[in-house]
Amino acid sequence: MTRPENPDTPVGSTSRDTATDRDTTDRDRRWRLVLGAAAEDSLTTLSGADTAMDGALGKLYDQSGDRRGGLGRSAPGVARWLGDIREYFPTTVVQVMQRDAVERLNLHALLAEPEMIDAVEPDIDMVTMLIGLGRAIPAKSKASARALVRKVVDEVERRIADRTRSTLGAALDRSARTLRPRLHDIDWNATIARNLRHYLPEQKTIVPERLVGRGRRSQRVSKDIVIAIDQSGSMAASIVYASIFGAVIATMRAIRTSLVVFDTSVVDLTDKLDDPVDVLFGTTLGGGTDINRAIAYCQGLIDRPDDSIFVLISDLYEGGVRDEMLKRIHQMRDDGVQVIVLLALSDEGAPAFDREIAGDLAAMGVPVFACTPDAFPDLLAVAISRGDIVGWADANELSRRGMDD
């Protein structure tokens, strides 16, 4: 008998047979982890790290027989479980399991414990959950909660800051251009592009009939942006993103940024824009909604209508005076303010929203749609340039995000 090519291959077997057996075992192992203890008798027995993984999954998902899922009543028990799943599963899976744990095992109260917060894998969902707990977080846990929120805010800010500043800066440059620039203010690229039709082949040169120059926007505030955010529970992710964008935009000297949150009352958080974490902990999710009152307050912030952009982020379920709210928006537009209504500023699309009010706003020419965080800088750039926002939203398929019946 010849010696097998692989010394680990049993005599009388082939390498292909061994590979097939290995695939079968791995398949059975995966199904055993998926199906849980109910499949223990019919599938492979787990060992080692697989046993620990099965235990972590079972505490969350195993509801079979007499065994019930549960992480225990203490925060340390939950923290240990969170440490286990972070050891055995990739970050994307950990985030899914965390969200499932909150829903299945009612962890809202335990999230207020510092041991729990320290063990959580930070993401936007966990931040919105903590913001939702708000004042219910015990004093001893506030430092840990802020640290978690800070980690997510810093990560998102790093992702969006440079692109936001460059996109809005370019839009401000375009809006500030003049056709009678001083020599050192001439935008030569824009001038050449505008005068290409005046090229003289014989002289191999362009005769610039019109000069395009950059305005000196750094010496003054070019635009005012007022962002008003509905504090309804469904708007939680939008509040996180809007607060971070507001903080980034506030660092640009050419833009005066105001940020307001509202329910039945209005809170101006503009003075906290140097730290979006302070903004987030200054919000209170839930409660009623008085959009009309919020718009009335924001009208008082606008003293240069032609140079102002008003962004309302709301599901439009109005608890105040509906007709007066619509009249205020109509008046803002008549005064020259660029008005934009976002049903959501998140990756998930629009939540439930008042379709009748959305239709009324659209009928008066107000752009109404859900916007992704990645598209938000481009949206503001179009607004700064006084471009066609509705056309831009249609071209980017934003006008239908989450809005289909």
MOKA-V624660 format. One record per pair of residues at least 12 apart in sequence whose ideal C-beta (glycine too) atoms are under 6 Angstrom apart, sorted by the first residue. I is the first residue (numbers start at 1). J is the second residue. Records with the same first field share a line. If there is no record, write none. Layout:
# MOKA-V624660
I: J, J
This chain:
# MOKA-V624660
28: 43, 44
29: 44
31: 43
32: 44
33: 54
36: 58, 62
37: 62
38: 64
53: 88
56: 84, 85
59: 71
60: 101
71: 105
75: 110, 113, 115, 116
76: 115
78: 110, 116
79: 115, 116, 119
82: 119
83: 119
85: 97
91: 121
94: 121
95: 121, 123
99: 125
112: 133, 137, 138, 141
114: 141, 144
117: 144, 145, 148
118: 144
122: 148, 151, 152
124: 237, 240
127: 149, 152, 240
128: 236, 237
130: 145
131: 280
132: 285
134: 284
149: 277
150: 277
153: 244, 276, 277
156: 244
157: 244
161: 248
163: 377
164: 248, 377
167: 377, 381
168: 380, 381
171: 381, 384, 385
172: 217, 222, 254
173: 214
174: 385
175: 384, 385
176: 215, 217, 222
177: 212
178: 213, 215
179: 210
181: 211, 213
185: 213, 214
186: 211, 213
187: 212, 213, 214
190: 212
191: 208, 211, 212
194: 210, 212
195: 208
217: 254
221: 256
222: 254
223: 255, 307, 384
224: 256, 304, 308
225: 255, 257, 309
226: 258, 298, 301, 310
227: 242, 246, 259, 311
228: 260, 294, 298, 312
229: 242, 261, 313
230: 314
231: 261, 263, 283, 285
232: 315
233: 285, 286
234: 315, 351
236: 285
237: 346
238: 313, 344, 345, 346
239: 283
241: 345, 373
242: 313, 345
243: 276, 279, 280
244: 276
246: 259, 273
247: 273, 276
250: 273
258: 270, 301
259: 273
261: 283
262: 294
263: 287, 288, 289
264: 288, 290
266: 293, 294, 297
269: 282
288: 319
289: 317, 319
290: 319, 320
291: 314, 318, 325
292: 320, 321, 324, 325
293: 320
295: 328
305: 335, 336, 337
306: 336
308: 337
309: 338, 383
310: 337, 339
311: 340
312: 341
313: 342, 345
315: 351, 353
316: 353, 354, 357, 358
317: 354
326: 360
330: 364
338: 383
339: 366
340: 367
341: 361, 366, 368
342: 371
343: 370
344: 370
345: 371
347: 372
349: 370, 401, 402
350: 370, 402, 403
367: 389, 390
369: 393, 398, 399
370: 401, 402
371: 398
